[in-house]
Amino acid sequence: MDFNHSEQTKYFLKKVKKFIEEKIKPIEVDYFNEIHNRNNGGDWKKWKINPIIETLKNEAKAEGLWNLFLPDNTEGQGLNTLEYASLAEEMGKSFLAPEIFNCNAPDTGNMEVLSKYGTPEQKEKWLKPLLNGEIRSAFCMTEPNVASSDATNMQATAIVDGDEIVLNGTKWWSSGIGHPNCKIIIFMGLSDPTANRHAQHSMVLVPIETEGVKIERMLPIYNEYDEPFGHGEISFTNVRVPITNMIMAVGAGFAIAQGRLGPGRIHHCMRCIGAAEIVLKMLIERGLSRVAFGKPILNLGANREKIADFRIAIDQARLLTLFAAWKIDTVGAMGAMTEISSIKVVAPNVLQMIVDEAIQIHGAAGVSHDFPFTGFFLMARMIRIADGPDAVHRGLIARMELLKYNTGNSK
């Protein structure tokens, strides 16, 4: 295993860092202040796109800093999972960077699905405008009335009826659904309850304007609505789409999900690590500059030991995530299940731990909008639930470990 940056990674990393420092960071504070001052709350119909975002996206595209996450040379920049991982870490230091480089979730995962499993017609109609950054998308899987940590509990249905698919059910926490440019949804629903439990569900492309699709409300995370993306609750009532909107095949939903989530978890975790680096830097700077009881704050209590622990934790998380990325590239996501689940537990918990201490060091200012800690804490806490909660990933790791010993207690 060689975790040295490839020449491609070095080239893009230098350009990504420069772009973030010179073009994104100078406008980031004013951008979010403007959103907070709008006070639109959950009324997504009032949400607007700041023109500076489109300007920066066009500049990033012109510099070739676009769709960096896709390994395909024509759709992306030809970077494998390991090569892209360090770029994701750099993007994690900014709330805006992933969108500016067209590398933001859930669009990345949806583009991967269409790239890997979409028909030529689906790619032309939906993947192409997503790759160009002309539209946004949402992914509808989680449901309000079941324990969605077990996706086989899904109650929403996607039933084939002749040359159409009929969708019914309610989804929520569908990220991106509130964006003014959100045009397409990937819906996952139950198609055949008699099939094998991992062959019962299908993924279907649903244009957001289809009759029967209704955004019921936006859902806040710690009273933040993540404008202009948003996380929404959507009802589907006798929604009909052509059979050609089925992705891959009836019952292929879980197979597609596994292909979608593996690289996506690398992206999330590396962004968490990048965020943790920024937060640790701010913690140290604050602790050195503020004096209490005649000493810099960092010299009080066990703060120096905490810094050492944070440094160790970040580096451990990075190495584990890079190993998972390397394994995905080497043997595929299914061969890296333990490692993928491990990083999904480790990385957001490391970020949450460091953010919590940074807030403490900053005092009451730490929970205000004057500093980015509430945003980073929100990010860490939500990722510990999204794409499978900690307990589910720990359960998978334990099951895989027990299988090594053939104990019969691995289920």
N, C-alpha and C positions, 0 to 999 in steps of 0.2 A: 504494500500500500504506500503510495507516494502522494502526499497531500500538498506538494509544492504546486504553485499556480502554473497552469499551462501558459504558453505565450498568448493565446487568445484571451484567457482570463486576465492576465496582466494588462493587456491592451484595453479591454473594456472596463476593468476596475479603475484604471487611471482616469478614463473618460467619465465614468459614472461619478466618481468622487469629485472631480472638477465641476461637473454640471450641477451636482447637489450644492456644493459650496458656493458657487458663483451665481446660480440662477434660481434655485429652489429655496434655500435657507433665507435669503434676503427678503422674500415675500411671504414666508410661511406664517409669521406671527400676525401680520395684518390680514392675511387670508382668513385665519380662524377667528380673529377678533370680529371681522365683518360678519361671519356666520353667527357667532354668539350674539351680536348686536341686533341681528334680524329678529330674533325671538319668534321664529315661525313654529317652534315646537314640533308636534307631530303632524302638522298640516303639510304633507308632502306636495300638495298641489301648488303651493307657493314656493317650493324649493327651486332655486335657479343655479345655473352653472356660472361661476366667475369666469369672465373672458380670459383672465391670465392663465387659467388651466389649459385652455385650447392653444394659446400662444406657446406655452412651454412644451406642450405635447408636440406641436409642429416643429419646434426647435430640436427636441430630442429625436424625433423621427429623421430630421434632416441630418443629424449627426450619427445616425445608425444605431442609436441607443433605444431600440424598439423591439418588443417581443423577444427579449433576451432569454426568456424561460423556455422557449420552444427549441428542441434539439434539431428540428428539420431545417435544412439550409435554405429552403425557399420561403417557408413560413416564418422562421425565426433566424437566429444567428449561428446555428450549428453547435451550440454549447451543450454538453451533456449535463447531467444532474449535478455532478461534483463541480464542474467548472462554473455553473451558474450559482452554486450555493454561496460563494463569497460575494457575489454581486447582490444577492438577496440580503446578506448581512449588512452590506453598505446601505441598501435601501431602507432597512429597518431603522436606521437612525433618523429618518424623516417620515412624517405621516403622509406627505404628499408624493414622495418619490415613486412608490410603486405605480400609482396612477399615471404619473407623467411619462413613465417608460412603458406604459401599457402592460404592466406586470402585476396588476392588482387582482386580488380575489373578489368575487368568484369568477371573474372573466377568464383568469388563467386556467382554472380547472375546466370550465366550459369549453374553452378553445382546445384544450388537450383532448377532451371527449370527442369533439367534432373532427379534430385532426386525425385521431386514431381510428374512430369508429363511424364517422359520418359518411354518407353517400356523396358522390360528386354534386348532386343537386343541393343537398343540405349544406355542403361546404360553400358553394357559390352564393347561396341565399343568406346564410347566417355567419359562417366562419369568416368569410372574406371581409364583411363590414366590421366584425369584431377585431380582426387582425389590423384593420386600418384605423381602429379607434373611433369609428363613426357611430357605433351603437354600444350600449351596455347590455348586460344580461343578469339573470338571477337563476338560482338553483333551488328547487322546491322539493325537500325531502322530509324535514322534521315536522312533526304533527303535534297539536296541543293536547289531544285526548289519550295519548298512549305514551309509554316510556320509550322515547325515541332513541335511547342509548342502545336498544335492541331493534335494529331496523326491520327485522322480520315482523314486528308488531304493526307495521304500517297498515292503516285502514283505508286510505284514499285509493281509489281504483282507476285503472287504465284498461278498459275492456275493449277488445276488438269487436266491431260491429260492421261486418261487410268490409267496405273499403274505407271505413273511418275508425277512429279510436275515440271512445267516450270516457271523459274524465270526471270524477266526482270526489269531493273531499275537501278538507281544510289543511293548509300548510301554514307554518309560521317560522319566524326567525330566518326568513328568506332574504339574505343580504343582497343589496343592490336593487331591490324591487322599487324603491322610491326615487331612483335616479331619473331625471327628466328624459334621458336617452335610453332607458331600459326598454328594449323592444322584444326580447325573446326570453322565454323561461324554459329550463330543462326540468320537467316534472317526473318524479319517480313514484310509481303506484303499483298496486297489486293487480296482476293480470290473470293469474291462474293459481288459486289457493290449493289445488290438488297436486301441484308439482312439488319437486324437491324444494325445501325451504329457501335455498339460495337460487332457485330458478323460477320463483313465483312473480317476480317484479320486473317492470320494464321502465325504460326512460323514453320520454316523449318530448318533442319540441313543440312549444305552445307560444305562438305570438301573443303578446300581452293584450292586444286589442281584441282577441277572440271573444265572441259572445259567451257569457257565463263565467268569465274570469273577473273577479272583483277584489280589489285591494280593500280590505276591511279597516286596517289601521296600521300605523307605524308603531314599533315597539322600542321604548327607550332602554338603554343600558346605563344604569346609574344616572338616569335623567338626561342622558345625551342621546340624540337621535341620529348621529353620524350623517348629517346632511352633507352633500346631496345624495348619498347612497341609500342609507336607511335599511332597517331590518323589519320586514312587514309580515302581517298575517293576511293570507289570501284564500278566498273561497273559490272552488271550482264546482259549478253547478251545470251538469249535463253539457260540458264543454266538448265540442266535436272538432277534431282535426283530421286531416287525411292520413291514411295508413302509411303514407310516405314520410310522415313525421316521426315514425318509430325509429329509434336509434339502434342500429345493429340488428336486433331481433326481439321478438316477444320472449320475456323471461331472462333477458341478458343484463338486467339492471345491476345485479350485484357484481357481475364480472366487469362491467364498465366502471362501477364505483371503485373497485380495487385498483384499476388502472389509473383512475382519476386522483385518488387520495394519496398514493405513495409519494410522487414528486411534490404534490401540494403541501404535504406535511413537512417536507424538507424546507420549502419556501417559508412557511409559517415559523418554523423553529429558527432558521437562520435570521429572519427578521427580528425575532425575539432576542437573539444574541446581539445583533447590532444595536437594538434598543437598550439592552442591558449595559453595553459599553458606554453609550452616551449618558445614561443615568448614573453610572458609577463615576464617570468624569465630573458630572455636575455635583454629585455628592461630595467628592474629594475637594473640589474647588470651593464649595460652600463651607465645608468643614475647616479648611485652612484659613479662610478669610474672615470667619466669624469667631469672636472671642467671648467666652463665658467663664466666670470665676477665675479670671486671670490667665486663661489658657485658650489656644485654638480648640474649637469643639472636637476636632479629631483626636486631640490628646486627652480627652475625657473618657472615663469609663472603659469600655472594651471596643471603642470605635476602630482602633488600628487592627485589632484581631478580626473584626468584621470585614474590613477592607481586604485583608488577606484571604478570608474565606470566600469573598465575592470573586476575587481574582481567580482563585482555584475553581470555583463553580462555573464561571463563564468559560474558562479554557476547557474544562471537562465536557461541558455541554457542546462546545464547538467541535471538539475531537469526535465525540460520539455522533454528532450530526453529520460530519464529513464522512465518517465511516459508513453511516447508513446510506448516504448519497453514493459513495463508491460502490456499495453492495448492490444498490438499485441498478447502477450502470453495468455491474458485472454479472449479476444473476437474476435481475428483475425484482419488481416490488414483492412478489409472492415469496421470493427467497430471502427477503429482508424484513419479514414481518416483525420479528422480535426487536430489531434495531429501530424500525420506524415507530413502533409503539413506545419504545424506551425514550426516544427523543421527544415524542409528543407529551410525555409526562415531565421530562426533565426541563426542557427549554423554557416553557412558560412559567414553571414554578420558580426557576432561577430569576427570571425577569420580575416576577411578582415580589419575591423576597427582597431584591435590591431596590425596587421602586418603593416598597414600604419603608425601608430604612432611609431612602433619600427624602421621602416626605417628612419623616421624623426629624432629620437633620435640618430641613428647611422650615420646620415649625408650621404655623398656620398658612404661611405662603405656599407651602407644598400642596395644599388641597385647593388652591385657587387656579384661575386660568393664567396667572402670571408665569407659571412654570408648566411643563408638559407632563407632569407626573400622573395626573388623573387620567390623561389619555393613555399613557403607557400601562397604568394599572388596569384600566378597563380592557385594554388589548390582551394583557396577560391573563386576566381572570376569565375572559370570554373564550380564549383559545383553550383553556383547560376544560371547557365544555364542548366547544365546537369540534366537529370531526371525531367524535368519540370522547367521552369524559375520562378523567384519569383512571377511575376504577375499572372501566372496560379495558383500557390498555394494559393495566397491571394484571388483570385477569388473563388476557391473551399471553402476556409474557410468562406468567406462572404456568399456563397450560403448555406452552412450547417447551418450557424448562422440564416439566414433569414427563413429557413425552420422551426425553432423552433417557429416562430411567425405566420406561415401560412399566409404570406402577399400576396401570389400570385406573388411576385416579386423576387422569388428565382432563376429563370433561368438566 
